[in-house]
Amino acid sequence: MNLDPEICYRAWVSRDRRFDGRFFMGVTSTGIYCRPGCPARVPARHRCEFYASPAAAEAAGFRPCKRCRPESSPGTAAALGTSATVTRALRLIDEGALDSGSVEELGARLGVTDRWLRELFTAQVGASPLQVALTRRVHLAKQLLETSDLALEDLALAAGFGGARQLRAAVQQTFRCAPSTLRGKRTSTPGVSLRIAARGTFEPGPLLEFLATRAIPGVEEVRDGVYRRTAWLGSAATVVAIDTAAEHDAITLRLSAALPHALLAAVARATRVFDLHTDAAEVAAQLRASDPLFARLLRGRGLRVPGAWDAFELGVRALLGQQVTVAGARTVATRLVRACGQRLPAPEGALTHLFPTPAAVAAAPLETLGMPGARARAIRGFARAVADGALDLQALGGLDEAVAALTALPGIGDWTAQYIAMRALGEPDAFPAGDLAVRKAIACGGALPSERQAVAHAERWRPFRAYATFALWTLEALQTQAAAPVRRKGKS
């Protein structure tokens, strides 16, 4: 990325934390790099160099500042201003694509050569894909060293390293010290707890309300600012808790058991559920400027889209939600879980079951669960395609490719495909044009627009149509609550 050094330095001198995550400064006299707002004395301009990401700063030989901890800066992949290809690559790296695979394999998944991918990363992120992956691993290792009681070998596996020797070398190179130096106070608390920062101001309320309304009993629950759910992590069943109240502008991820091989995946999924990499204030500002419809709705607010823990699960739930209410879809999803979901070996409170696997759904008697035959066939076909490997939800390229692959399956239309792309794949420009709530909002009390008219109107929202859609769903929910009759005591 092209960073103007003079503008970056002026922003740095202002100590404005709104620039956090947008760039990083390396100080040549100390060999340290910092994030905006660092409390350290501001160095002279001629000693400062600016980078788009921690990976770029570390590739240039700088080590993280111990005061401002730039490795914990939100959105450290420097995805702002990158192309769609790099954005998807960063998402796949976050999900572990380079922990067991190569850059060549990553490029093949994205439909580009590995050489072109490296050139894109150098130009837009300031570091190679492998450097980005290494930075992610070593910073996670530092967090685990400070907060967990994992043995060094298990900790190395949890952070994506091949073993303790690789971990020691990476920590020494990045932090100029041994792993033992970073060890925090040992605890006897079971499981693992990690802090994950959000980009900009984090308002979890709308996300938690959306998740709570759709939570499947036995699988999920939302209570006191904490989203808890059962999950498969690798081959192990566990309970995941995501606390939105424990930290300011961050979440705390807690796993009930230490699962070294699956921790990176858990971090990526928690980040996706709460859309932590998005600059929520910037998205809202662009939508406010693009359409008067959002000027009042998003006044003083940021905007994030609730993601999904598991893409297959979200796909099944999207199909269950076709032409029924949210409550109706939740009821049928509960029956599906009871019919073919595996029971937790050790239930934790109200959390008793795991969402069924693709193979289990494909073999389930779906017609007996209270859904139309056509919908049962659509869900079974979707589950079979995922189970057989004919549909790899994590390998889909961009929005167009994802929608084309999904709508090629019987029973999946554009609305369902766009919804899956929006929530499960994190596509910011996904747009279910046929959504009734969206079309009503566009109408503003007038004639209901057609899908074609809705698409034409939403052109001004690009590339954030998914965020605009969620904002309009939030508006509809508020209007529905306001219009609901007041229930008095003694009345049913």
Helices and strands as residue ranges (DSSP letters): H 5-14, G 17-19, E 24-27, E 32-34, G 45-47, E 48-51, H 54-59, E 63-64, G 70-72, H 84-94, H 97-100, H 103-110, H 114-124, H 129-147, H 152-158, H 164-175, H 179-182, E 192-197, H 205-214, E 220-223, E 226-233, E 236-243, E 250-255, G 260-262, H 263-273, H 280-290, H 293-297, H 311-320, H 326-340, E 343-348, E 351-353, H 358-363, G 366-369, H 373-388, H 399-407, H 414-423, H 436-443, H 451-458, G 459-461, H 465-483
